[in-house]
Amino acid sequence: MTSSSTSLPVWYVIYGFLKKYGEEGITDKELYERIVSENPWISLPQISEALLKLEAAGKIRTVRGGKKGTLVIELLEGRKHRYVLSDED
């Protein structure tokens, strides 16, 4: 992405990525590597905070994967809710 991407909230960048690539679920490690490769301005703590916001809003869910300590992030499309995410990062 371009340098103007820094004005986008991190949760928005991650949600857009998951809508595009993560329909089947993606591991936390793979998500981190892909997000940072396209957006080097995003840090691991920012990704963790954004994932918490998205999970609290009902946009994603995280489940334990097969390997020890691995999380799988799944997009929850079609789920109705009325939560609004803050643009503050």
VMD Tcl script that builds the backbone (N, CA, C; Angstrom):
set m [mol new atoms 267]
animate dup $m
set s [atomselect $m all]
$s set {name element resname resid chain x y z} {
  {N N MET 1 A 0.835 -1.179 0.000}
  {CA C MET 1 A 0.000 0.000 0.000}
  {C C MET 1 A 0.878 1.239 0.000}
  {N N THR 2 A 0.285 2.366 -0.240}
  {CA C THR 2 A 1.034 3.604 -0.307}
  {C C THR 2 A 1.214 4.216 1.065}
  {N N SER 3 A 2.004 5.283 1.133}
  {CA C SER 3 A 2.232 5.937 2.414}
  {C C SER 3 A 0.964 6.573 2.961}
  {N N SER 4 A -0.020 6.842 2.116}
  {CA C SER 4 A -1.283 7.391 2.598}
  {C C SER 4 A -2.070 6.367 3.405}
  {N N SER 5 A -1.644 5.111 3.361}
  {CA C SER 5 A -2.316 4.061 4.124}
  {C C SER 5 A -2.168 4.260 5.616}
  {N N THR 6 A -1.170 5.043 6.031}
  {CA C THR 6 A -0.959 5.242 7.458}
  {C C THR 6 A -2.129 5.951 8.112}
  {N N SER 7 A -2.997 6.590 7.332}
  {CA C SER 7 A -4.154 7.257 7.903}
  {C C SER 7 A -5.314 6.290 8.142}
  {N N LEU 8 A -5.230 5.088 7.603}
  {CA C LEU 8 A -6.279 4.092 7.808}
  {C C LEU 8 A -6.113 3.431 9.166}
  {N N PRO 9 A -7.220 3.161 9.872}
  {CA C PRO 9 A -7.116 2.408 11.120}
  {C C PRO 9 A -6.597 0.995 10.845}
  {N N VAL 10 A -5.832 0.469 11.767}
  {CA C VAL 10 A -5.240 -0.863 11.585}
  {C C VAL 10 A -6.332 -1.919 11.459}
  {N N TRP 11 A -7.407 -1.808 12.251}
  {CA C TRP 11 A -8.478 -2.802 12.170}
  {C C TRP 11 A -9.078 -2.823 10.767}
  {N N TYR 12 A -9.145 -1.659 10.119}
  {CA C TYR 12 A -9.701 -1.560 8.769}
  {C C TYR 12 A -8.809 -2.277 7.761}
  {N N VAL 13 A -7.504 -2.089 7.895}
  {CA C VAL 13 A -6.547 -2.753 7.008}
  {C C VAL 13 A -6.663 -4.271 7.161}
  {N N ILE 14 A -6.712 -4.743 8.412}
  {CA C ILE 14 A -6.790 -6.185 8.672}
  {C C ILE 14 A -8.121 -6.754 8.187}
  {N N TYR 15 A -9.204 -6.054 8.460}
  {CA C TYR 15 A -10.516 -6.533 8.027}
  {C C TYR 15 A -10.593 -6.614 6.503}
  {N N GLY 16 A -10.070 -5.605 5.828}
  {CA C GLY 16 A -10.033 -5.628 4.367}
  {C C GLY 16 A -9.213 -6.793 3.840}
  {N N PHE 17 A -8.085 -7.056 4.488}
  {CA C PHE 17 A -7.246 -8.183 4.092}
  {C C PHE 17 A -7.992 -9.499 4.280}
  {N N LEU 18 A -8.643 -9.666 5.428}
  {CA C LEU 18 A -9.373 -10.909 5.699}
  {C C LEU 18 A -10.539 -11.097 4.735}
  {N N LYS 19 A -11.215 -10.021 4.369}
  {CA C LYS 19 A -12.305 -10.130 3.395}
  {C C LYS 19 A -11.772 -10.582 2.041}
  {N N LYS 20 A -10.559 -10.161 1.716}
  {CA C LYS 20 A -9.979 -10.489 0.420}
  {C C LYS 20 A -9.340 -11.878 0.399}
  {N N TYR 21 A -8.650 -12.252 1.483}
  {CA C TYR 21 A -7.838 -13.473 1.466}
  {C C TYR 21 A -8.182 -14.511 2.528}
  {N N GLY 22 A -8.923 -14.148 3.560}
  {CA C GLY 22 A -9.027 -15.036 4.708}
  {C C GLY 22 A -10.349 -15.721 4.923}
  {N N GLU 23 A -11.060 -16.056 3.868}
  {CA C GLU 23 A -12.375 -16.667 4.032}
  {C C GLU 23 A -12.308 -18.037 4.689}
  {N N GLU 24 A -11.248 -18.777 4.457}
  {CA C GLU 24 A -11.110 -20.115 5.030}
  {C C GLU 24 A -10.433 -20.095 6.395}
  {N N GLY 25 A -9.953 -18.954 6.818}
  {CA C GLY 25 A -9.204 -18.851 8.061}
  {C C GLY 25 A -7.720 -18.742 7.765}
  {N N ILE 26 A -7.015 -18.048 8.617}
  {CA C ILE 26 A -5.591 -17.817 8.429}
  {C C ILE 26 A -4.925 -17.852 9.802}
  {N N THR 27 A -3.726 -18.389 9.878}
  {CA C THR 27 A -3.038 -18.442 11.167}
  {C C THR 27 A -2.557 -17.053 11.549}
  {N N ASP 28 A -2.364 -16.861 12.844}
  {CA C ASP 28 A -1.891 -15.568 13.322}
  {C C ASP 28 A -0.525 -15.216 12.741}
  {N N LYS 29 A 0.346 -16.194 12.610}
  {CA C LYS 29 A 1.677 -15.953 12.054}
  {C C LYS 29 A 1.589 -15.530 10.585}
  {N N GLU 30 A 0.775 -16.240 9.808}
  {CA C GLU 30 A 0.624 -15.908 8.393}
  {C C GLU 30 A -0.012 -14.528 8.217}
  {N N LEU 31 A -1.015 -14.219 9.038}
  {CA C LEU 31 A -1.652 -12.904 8.980}
  {C C LEU 31 A -0.627 -11.811 9.260}
  {N N TYR 32 A 0.156 -11.984 10.320}
  {CA C TYR 32 A 1.174 -10.988 10.668}
  {C C TYR 32 A 2.156 -10.782 9.518}
  {N N GLU 33 A 2.680 -11.879 8.979}
  {CA C GLU 33 A 3.672 -11.777 7.903}
  {C C GLU 33 A 3.108 -11.074 6.673}
  {N N ARG 34 A 1.890 -11.392 6.303}
  {CA C ARG 34 A 1.289 -10.782 5.111}
  {C C ARG 34 A 0.936 -9.315 5.336}
  {N N ILE 35 A 0.365 -9.008 6.494}
  {CA C ILE 35 A -0.015 -7.621 6.780}
  {C C ILE 35 A 1.221 -6.730 6.814}
  {N N VAL 36 A 2.267 -7.166 7.526}
  {CA C VAL 36 A 3.472 -6.348 7.661}
  {C C VAL 36 A 4.226 -6.236 6.334}
  {N N SER 37 A 4.176 -7.271 5.503}
  {CA C SER 37 A 4.864 -7.179 4.210}
  {C C SER 37 A 4.222 -6.118 3.313}
  {N N GLU 38 A 2.914 -5.942 3.431}
  {CA C GLU 38 A 2.213 -4.936 2.632}
  {C C GLU 38 A 2.120 -3.589 3.337}
  {N N ASN 39 A 2.228 -3.594 4.665}
  {CA C ASN 39 A 2.062 -2.382 5.481}
  {C C ASN 39 A 3.127 -2.349 6.567}
  {N N PRO 40 A 4.367 -2.008 6.238}
  {CA C PRO 40 A 5.454 -2.077 7.223}
  {C C PRO 40 A 5.292 -1.127 8.406}
  {N N TRP 41 A 4.395 -0.188 8.329}
  {CA C TRP 41 A 4.147 0.741 9.422}
  {C C TRP 41 A 3.311 0.121 10.543}
  {N N ILE 42 A 2.753 -1.065 10.331}
  {CA C ILE 42 A 1.918 -1.722 11.338}
  {C C ILE 42 A 2.785 -2.629 12.202}
  {N N SER 43 A 2.604 -2.523 13.527}
  {CA C SER 43 A 3.385 -3.328 14.473}
  {C C SER 43 A 2.545 -4.486 15.017}
  {N N LEU 44 A 3.218 -5.434 15.650}
  {CA C LEU 44 A 2.525 -6.580 16.249}
  {C C LEU 44 A 1.518 -6.151 17.321}
  {N N PRO 45 A 1.875 -5.234 18.239}
  {CA C PRO 45 A 0.866 -4.801 19.219}
  {C C PRO 45 A -0.364 -4.157 18.567}
  {N N GLN 46 A -0.165 -3.437 17.474}
  {CA C GLN 46 A -1.300 -2.837 16.766}
  {C C GLN 46 A -2.191 -3.921 16.159}
  {N N ILE 47 A -1.584 -4.959 15.627}
  {CA C ILE 47 A -2.353 -6.067 15.054}
  {C C ILE 47 A -3.150 -6.768 16.151}
  {N N SER 48 A -2.520 -7.011 17.291}
  {CA C SER 48 A -3.214 -7.672 18.406}
  {C C SER 48 A -4.410 -6.853 18.869}
  {N N GLU 49 A -4.223 -5.547 19.015}
  {CA C GLU 49 A -5.316 -4.670 19.444}
  {C C GLU 49 A -6.442 -4.651 18.406}
  {N N ALA 50 A -6.075 -4.599 17.141}
  {CA C ALA 50 A -7.079 -4.584 16.073}
  {C C ALA 50 A -7.873 -5.890 16.045}
  {N N LEU 51 A -7.193 -7.017 16.252}
  {CA C LEU 51 A -7.892 -8.304 16.281}
  {C C LEU 51 A -8.879 -8.362 17.442}
  {N N LEU 52 A -8.498 -7.808 18.595}
  {CA C LEU 52 A -9.421 -7.759 19.736}
  {C C LEU 52 A -10.651 -6.925 19.404}
  {N N LYS 53 A -10.446 -5.776 18.754}
  {CA C LYS 53 A -11.573 -4.924 18.367}
  {C C LYS 53 A -12.497 -5.648 17.389}
  {N N LEU 54 A -11.909 -6.303 16.400}
  {CA C LEU 54 A -12.712 -7.014 15.403}
  {C C LEU 54 A -13.469 -8.184 16.018}
  {N N GLU 55 A -12.839 -8.866 16.967}
  {CA C GLU 55 A -13.514 -9.987 17.625}
  {C C GLU 55 A -14.647 -9.483 18.516}
  {N N ALA 56 A -14.409 -8.395 19.237}
  {CA C ALA 56 A -15.447 -7.824 20.099}
  {C C ALA 56 A -16.637 -7.326 19.286}
  {N N ALA 57 A -16.377 -6.871 18.071}
  {CA C ALA 57 A -17.439 -6.373 17.199}
  {C C ALA 57 A -18.152 -7.489 16.440}
  {N N GLY 58 A -17.683 -8.727 16.600}
  {CA C GLY 58 A -18.330 -9.849 15.928}
  {C C GLY 58 A -17.957 -10.009 14.470}
  {N N LYS 59 A -16.871 -9.380 14.042}
  {CA C LYS 59 A -16.431 -9.484 12.647}
  {C C LYS 59 A -15.559 -10.710 12.409}
  {N N ILE 60 A -14.814 -11.136 13.437}
  {CA C ILE 60 A -13.929 -12.298 13.320}
  {C C ILE 60 A -14.079 -13.149 14.568}
  {N N ARG 61 A -13.501 -14.329 14.506}
  {CA C ARG 61 A -13.333 -15.131 15.718}
  {C C ARG 61 A -11.960 -15.775 15.636}
  {N N THR 62 A -11.396 -16.039 16.792}
  {CA C THR 62 A -10.102 -16.708 16.848}
  {C C THR 62 A -10.294 -18.044 17.547}
  {N N VAL 63 A -9.696 -19.072 16.978}
  {CA C VAL 63 A -9.762 -20.412 17.555}
  {C C VAL 63 A -8.356 -20.984 17.622}
  {N N ARG 64 A -8.145 -21.859 18.572}
  {CA C ARG 64 A -6.840 -22.515 18.695}
  {C C ARG 64 A -6.652 -23.483 17.542}
  {N N GLY 65 A -5.467 -23.414 16.930}
  {CA C GLY 65 A -5.138 -24.310 15.825}
  {C C GLY 65 A -4.552 -25.604 16.338}
  {N N GLY 66 A -4.110 -26.441 15.429}
  {CA C GLY 66 A -3.554 -27.734 15.781}
  {C C GLY 66 A -2.209 -27.658 16.474}
  {N N LYS 67 A -1.383 -26.680 16.099}
  {CA C LYS 67 A -0.057 -26.564 16.694}
  {C C LYS 67 A -0.135 -25.770 17.988}
  {N N LYS 68 A 0.757 -26.075 18.898}
  {CA C LYS 68 A 0.771 -25.418 20.199}
  {C C LYS 68 A 0.938 -23.904 20.042}
  {N N GLY 69 A -0.004 -23.159 20.579}
  {CA C GLY 69 A 0.066 -21.711 20.552}
  {C C GLY 69 A -0.395 -21.054 19.268}
  {N N THR 70 A -0.835 -21.829 18.299}
  {CA C THR 70 A -1.268 -21.260 17.025}
  {C C THR 70 A -2.729 -20.835 17.111}
  {N N LEU 71 A -3.008 -19.637 16.643}
  {CA C LEU 71 A -4.377 -19.158 16.545}
  {C C LEU 71 A -4.786 -19.116 15.082}
  {N N VAL 72 A -6.035 -19.443 14.830}
  {CA C VAL 72 A -6.595 -19.324 13.489}
  {C C VAL 72 A -7.649 -18.226 13.544}
  {N N ILE 73 A -7.520 -17.254 12.655}
  {CA C ILE 73 A -8.454 -16.137 12.592}
  {C C ILE 73 A -9.435 -16.419 11.469}
  {N N GLU 74 A -10.731 -16.377 11.810}
  {CA C GLU 74 A -11.783 -16.659 10.832}
  {C C GLU 74 A -12.685 -15.448 10.688}
  {N N LEU 75 A -13.023 -15.110 9.473}
  {CA C LEU 75 A -13.936 -14.020 9.176}
  {C C LEU 75 A -15.365 -14.507 9.369}
  {N N LEU 76 A -16.187 -13.713 10.030}
  {CA C LEU 76 A -17.588 -14.073 10.263}
  {C C LEU 76 A -18.480 -13.161 9.427}
  {N N GLU 77 A -18.670 -13.500 8.174}
  {CA C GLU 77 A -19.513 -12.704 7.291}
  {C C GLU 77 A -20.971 -13.102 7.465}
  {N N GLY 78 A -21.847 -12.137 7.267}
  {CA C GLY 78 A -23.266 -12.414 7.329}
  {C C GLY 78 A -23.849 -12.351 8.725}
  {N N ARG 79 A -23.029 -12.154 9.710}
  {CA C ARG 79 A -23.515 -12.058 11.078}
  {C C ARG 79 A -24.015 -10.642 11.327}
  {N N LYS 80 A -25.222 -10.518 11.813}
  {CA C LYS 80 A -25.827 -9.206 12.021}
  {C C LYS 80 A -25.515 -8.708 13.428}
  {N N HIS 81 A -25.087 -7.458 13.500}
  {CA C HIS 81 A -24.870 -6.796 14.786}
  {C C HIS 81 A -24.938 -5.299 14.568}
  {N N ARG 82 A -24.934 -4.541 15.634}
  {CA C ARG 82 A -25.019 -3.090 15.528}
  {C C ARG 82 A -23.835 -2.403 16.194}
  {N N TYR 83 A -22.727 -3.094 16.310}
  {CA C TYR 83 A -21.550 -2.500 16.922}
  {C C TYR 83 A -20.820 -1.635 15.917}
  {N N VAL 84 A -20.234 -0.566 16.407}
  {CA C VAL 84 A -19.438 0.326 15.576}
  {C C VAL 84 A -18.020 0.311 16.110}
  {N N LEU 85 A -17.046 0.191 15.217}
  {CA C LEU 85 A -15.649 0.206 15.620}
  {C C LEU 85 A -15.138 1.631 15.662}
  {N N SER 86 A -14.326 1.927 16.655}
  {CA C SER 86 A -13.711 3.236 16.770}
  {C C SER 86 A -12.572 3.362 15.772}
  {N N ASP 87 A -12.381 4.553 15.231}
  {CA C ASP 87 A -11.268 4.805 14.320}
  {C C ASP 87 A -10.000 5.173 15.069}
  {N N GLU 88 A -10.063 5.227 16.392}
  {CA C GLU 88 A -8.891 5.585 17.181}
  {C C GLU 88 A -7.933 4.418 17.243}
  {N N ASP 89 A -6.678 4.679 16.964}
  {CA C ASP 89 A -5.626 3.665 17.058}
  {C C ASP 89 A -4.460 4.201 17.820}
}
mol reanalyze $m
mol bondsrecalc $m
mol representation Tube
mol addrep $m
